[in-house]
Amino acid sequence: MDWFLHIWRKQRFKALTIITLLYLLVVDILLLGDALFPQREGILALADIFAPYLFIPLLFLLPFLFWRFTSVLRVVFVLGLLLFTLWFPPRFSGPASDPTVGAQQVRALTWNFRGRNKRDGYLRNIINLQEPNIVALQEADANGLDVATDLQQKYPYHLYQQDEVPPGEALLSQYPIVAHGILQASDGSRTVWDIPRVMWARLDLGKGKTLLVVNAHPISAIQTVYNCFYCPQRRDNQIKELNTFLQPLLKQHEHLLLLGDMNTSEREMAYQDLVTGLQDTQLAVGTGVGNSWGWRLLNQVWAVLRIDYIFVSPNVKPLQLDTDCTARGSQHCILIGTFSL
């Protein structure tokens, strides 16, 4: 043991440098393989979701960088930072846009409310603060909405009763709802939909304008299949079904707003199915990275993934999108977007 400690004291920085280089090589091979041969499911697909975090071990090198005789280790550390920047370049969203002259502005809010947790008036507070025209909720507390008479007055047009919406979803609107429905299999089968997960409502904005609002909450890919940690097949099929529903509406030039907790990160192949024909508001005018899910108390510092979205059709102009990650009892942040049409 003494000889090992003696060698370790003399060669520890060299060993640390070699280990770091090998680790960076493995990460690079993994990222290159995913770029060339993207996977929809399996361990490689799961690893790709958290790929940016594979560079976190580099931070453990920081204490050693200030020691003597670690110049090579410093070079390797800088190399790791460069590789991270190359694989995940900084994303700068465009500035908030100016509304088109004469166009109508609409403000929408979406939040996975997780209503089974204590709320302490969080929803009421954020509504009073942001004053959205449209509120879309997932995992909402229907009983709480039932007794919130002030919110019902503020949003006289609302859908949250069990026979009106998918389980846990709600839509509050200041605009009249002229039609609404739930997306599900025509034969009532559960081949794709385990439960109804998508609702839509056509709103009358006045002056001959309508807006089709789609509130969606596809099933999670994590631990929703027995004895499988990450199985996205059912979620992906639900997203494809949602896309099939949306495409004819886009071809008809509907003003369309798709929002909700999609249980899909932008690094998964299902995201491409989701965004086809639509604008991702975060990429257009969002602030920051837009991550919207993580640990409740840490979200305000850094949310882990972006799985909540607001998408709009090409004929709707995004003006601004804010992601509010203030701790409010839910693991999800709140998205508030402003649009012109």
C-alpha positions in Angstrom: 0.0 0.0 0.0 2.9 2.3 0.8 4.3 2.0 -2.7 0.9 2.8 -4.2 0.5 6.0 -2.1 4.1 7.0 -3.0 3.3 6.6 -6.8 0.0 8.3 -6.4 1.5 11.3 -4.7 4.0 11.7 -7.6 1.7 10.8 -10.5 -1.8 11.9 -9.3 -2.1 14.9 -11.6 -0.9 12.9 -14.6 -3.5 10.2 -13.8 -6.2 12.8 -13.3 -5.3 14.3 -16.7 -5.5 10.9 -18.5 -8.8 10.0 -16.8 -10.3 13.4 -17.8 -9.1 13.0 -21.4 -10.6 9.5 -21.6 -13.9 10.8 -20.1 -14.1 13.6 -22.6 -13.4 11.2 -25.4 -16.2 8.9 -24.3 -18.6 11.9 -24.0 -17.6 13.1 -27.5 -18.1 9.7 -29.0 -21.5 9.5 -27.4 -22.6 13.0 -28.7 -21.2 12.3 -32.1 -23.0 9.0 -32.3 -26.3 10.7 -31.3 -25.7 13.4 -33.9 -25.1 10.9 -36.7 -27.6 8.3 -35.6 -30.2 9.8 -33.3 -32.2 7.4 -31.2 -35.8 7.7 -30.3 -35.7 5.2 -27.4 -33.2 3.3 -25.2 -30.3 4.3 -23.0 -28.6 6.5 -25.6 -31.8 8.5 -26.1 -32.1 9.0 -22.4 -28.4 10.0 -22.1 -28.9 12.6 -24.9 -31.6 14.3 -22.9 -29.1 15.0 -20.1 -26.1 15.4 -22.4 -25.2 18.9 -21.3 -24.9 17.7 -17.8 -22.3 15.1 -18.8 -19.7 18.0 -18.6 -20.5 18.7 -14.9 -17.7 16.4 -13.7 -15.2 18.9 -15.1 -16.1 21.2 -12.2 -14.5 18.7 -9.8 -11.1 19.7 -11.4 -11.4 23.3 -10.3 -9.6 22.8 -6.9 -6.7 21.1 -8.6 -6.2 23.8 -11.3 -4.6 26.2 -8.8 -1.9 23.7 -7.7 1.6 23.8 -9.0 2.6 21.4 -11.9 -1.0 21.2 -13.3 -0.5 23.2 -16.5 -1.4 20.2 -18.6 -4.5 19.6 -16.5 -5.5 23.2 -17.0 -5.2 22.8 -20.8 -7.4 19.7 -20.6 -10.0 21.6 -18.6 -10.1 24.4 -21.2 -10.4 21.8 -23.9 -13.5 20.4 -22.0 -15.0 23.9 -21.9 -14.4 24.4 -25.6 -16.0 21.0 -26.4 -19.0 21.9 -24.3 -19.3 25.3 -26.1 -19.1 23.5 -29.5 -21.7 20.9 -28.7 -24.0 23.3 -26.8 -23.4 26.8 -28.2 -25.1 29.7 -26.3 -28.6 30.3 -27.6 -29.6 33.9 -28.0 -33.3 34.5 -28.5 -34.5 37.4 -30.4 -35.5 40.6 -28.6 -39.2 41.1 -27.7 -41.0 42.0 -30.9 -43.2 45.0 -31.6 -46.8 44.3 -32.3 -48.0 44.7 -35.9 -49.9 48.0 -36.3 -53.6 47.4 -35.9 -53.1 43.8 -34.7 -54.8 42.4 -31.6 -52.7 41.3 -28.7 -53.4 38.2 -26.6 -51.6 37.2 -23.4 -51.6 33.5 -22.5 -50.3 31.6 -19.4 -49.7 27.9 -19.0 -48.7 26.0 -15.9 -48.6 22.4 -14.7 -50.4 23.3 -11.5 -50.1 19.9 -9.6 -53.2 20.8 -7.7 -52.9 18.0 -5.1 -50.2 20.0 -3.4 -50.9 23.0 -1.2 -51.3 26.2 -3.2 -51.9 29.1 -0.8 -53.5 31.2 -3.6 -50.5 30.9 -6.0 -52.7 30.7 -9.1 -54.7 33.8 -8.1 -51.6 35.8 -7.3 -49.8 35.0 -10.6 -53.0 35.8 -12.5 -53.4 39.1 -10.8 -49.7 39.9 -11.4 -49.5 38.9 -15.1 -53.2 39.5 -16.1 -53.3 36.9 -18.9 -56.3 36.7 -21.2 -56.0 32.9 -21.4 -55.0 30.5 -18.7 -54.2 26.8 -19.5 -53.6 24.4 -16.6 -52.5 20.9 -16.4 -52.9 18.7 -13.2 -55.3 21.4 -12.0 -57.5 21.4 -8.9 -61.1 21.4 -10.3 -62.6 21.6 -6.8 -60.5 24.7 -6.1 -61.6 26.3 -9.3 -65.2 25.5 -8.5 -65.1 27.7 -5.4 -62.9 30.5 -6.9 -65.8 32.7 -7.8 -63.5 35.7 -8.3 -61.5 33.8 -11.0 -64.8 32.7 -12.7 -65.8 36.4 -12.8 -62.4 37.4 -14.2 -62.7 34.5 -16.8 -66.4 34.2 -17.5 -65.6 31.6 -20.2 -64.0 28.5 -18.7 -63.7 24.7 -19.1 -62.7 22.6 -16.1 -65.6 20.3 -15.3 -65.0 16.6 -15.6 -67.3 16.1 -18.6 -65.7 19.1 -20.4 -62.0 18.5 -20.2 -59.4 15.7 -19.9 -58.5 14.8 -16.3 -56.7 17.6 -14.6 -56.9 20.1 -17.4 -58.5 23.5 -17.3 -58.9 26.5 -19.6 -59.9 29.9 -18.4 -60.7 32.6 -21.0 -61.7 36.2 -21.2 -62.9 35.5 -24.7 -66.1 33.6 -25.6 -65.6 29.9 -26.3 -67.6 29.2 -29.5 -66.6 25.5 -29.7 -64.5 23.0 -27.8 -63.7 19.3 -27.7 -61.3 16.6 -26.5 -58.9 14.7 -28.8 -59.3 11.0 -28.4 -59.7 7.8 -30.5 -62.9 7.8 -32.5 -63.6 4.2 -31.4 -62.8 4.9 -27.7 -59.8 2.6 -27.7 -56.8 3.2 -25.5 -54.2 2.1 -28.0 -52.7 5.6 -28.2 -54.5 7.5 -25.4 -54.3 5.9 -22.0 -56.7 8.7 -20.9 -57.8 11.9 -22.8 -54.8 14.3 -22.7 -55.6 17.0 -25.2 -58.4 19.6 -25.3 -59.1 22.3 -27.7 -61.3 25.4 -27.7 -62.0 28.0 -30.4 -62.2 31.5 -28.9 -63.9 34.5 -30.5 -61.5 37.4 -30.2 -64.0 39.8 -31.9 -63.8 41.6 -35.2 -64.1 38.4 -37.0 -61.0 36.8 -35.5 -60.8 33.5 -33.8 -58.0 31.7 -32.0 -57.8 27.9 -31.6 -56.3 27.1 -28.2 -54.9 23.5 -27.7 -54.0 22.5 -24.1 -52.0 19.3 -24.2 -50.4 17.0 -21.6 -49.0 13.9 -23.2 -48.0 11.0 -20.9 -44.5 11.0 -19.4 -41.9 8.7 -20.8 -40.5 8.0 -17.3 -41.8 5.1 -15.3 -45.2 4.9 -17.0 -44.5 1.4 -18.4 -44.2 -1.6 -16.0 -40.5 -2.5 -15.4 -39.2 0.2 -17.7 -37.6 3.5 -16.5 -37.6 5.3 -19.9 -40.1 4.1 -22.5 -41.2 7.0 -24.7 -43.2 4.9 -27.3 -46.6 5.7 -26.0 -45.8 9.4 -25.5 -44.4 9.7 -28.9 -47.5 8.1 -30.4 -49.6 10.6 -28.6 -47.5 13.5 -29.9 -47.8 12.1 -33.4 -51.6 11.9 -33.0 -51.6 15.5 -31.8 -49.5 16.5 -34.8 -52.0 14.7 -37.1 -54.8 16.7 -35.5 -53.0 20.0 -35.9 -51.7 19.8 -39.5 -55.1 20.2 -41.3 -55.8 23.2 -39.1 -52.5 24.8 -40.0 -53.2 24.2 -43.7 -56.5 26.0 -43.2 -54.5 29.0 -41.8 -56.1 28.8 -38.4 -54.7 31.1 -35.7 -53.4 28.4 -33.4 -51.9 28.3 -29.9 -50.6 25.0 -28.6 -49.4 25.1 -25.0 -48.9 22.8 -22.0 -46.7 20.3 -20.3 -45.5 18.1 -23.2 -43.3 15.8 -21.1 -40.8 16.1 -23.9 -37.4 17.8 -23.9 -36.2 19.6 -27.0 -33.3 17.1 -27.3 -35.7 14.2 -28.0 -36.8 13.2 -31.5 -40.5 13.6 -30.4 -39.9 17.4 -30.2 -39.5 17.5 -33.9 -42.9 15.8 -34.3 -44.3 18.4 -31.9 -42.9 21.5 -33.5 -43.6 20.7 -37.1 -45.3 23.6 -38.8 -45.3 25.7 -35.6 -43.1 28.4 -34.0 -41.4 27.7 -30.7 -42.0 30.9 -28.8 -39.0 30.4 -26.5 -36.7 30.2 -29.5 -38.3 33.2 -31.1 -38.5 35.7 -28.3 -38.0 33.9 -25.0 -35.6 35.0 -22.3 -32.9 32.8 -20.9 -32.7 29.1 -21.7 -36.3 28.4 -21.0 -35.9 25.4 -18.8 -39.2 24.8 -17.0 -39.0 21.7 -14.9 -36.8 20.5 -12.0 -36.6 20.6 -8.2 -39.1 23.1 -6.9 -36.8 24.9 -4.5 -33.9 25.0 -7.0 -35.9 26.0 -10.2 -35.4 29.7 -9.5 -31.6 29.1 -9.7 -31.6 26.5 -12.4 -34.4 24.3 -13.8 -33.2 21.0 -15.2 -35.1 20.6 -18.5 -37.5 22.4 -20.9 -40.6 20.4 -21.2 -43.3 23.1 -21.0 -44.0 25.0 -24.2 -46.0 27.6 -26.0 -46.2 27.0 -29.8 -48.0 29.2 -32.3 -49.0 28.9 -35.9 -47.0 31.0 -38.5 -49.8 33.6 -38.7 -49.5 34.4 -35.0 -46.6 36.7 -34.1 -44.8 36.0 -30.8 -44.0 39.2 -29.0 -42.6 38.1 -25.6 -42.2 34.9 -23.5 -41.2 34.8 -19.9 -40.5 31.7 -17.8 -41.3 32.3 -14.1 -39.6 29.7 -11.9 -40.5 31.2 -8.5 -41.1 28.4 -6.1 -44.9 27.9 -5.9 -45.3 24.3 -4.9 -45.1 22.8 -8.4 -42.1 21.3 -10.0 -43.0 23.2 -13.1 -42.3 26.8 -14.0 -45.0 29.1 -15.4 -44.8 30.3 -19.0 -46.4 33.7 -19.9 -46.5 34.7 -23.6 -47.7 37.7 -25.4 -48.8 37.4 -29.1 -50.1 39.5 -31.9 -52.6 38.5 -34.6 
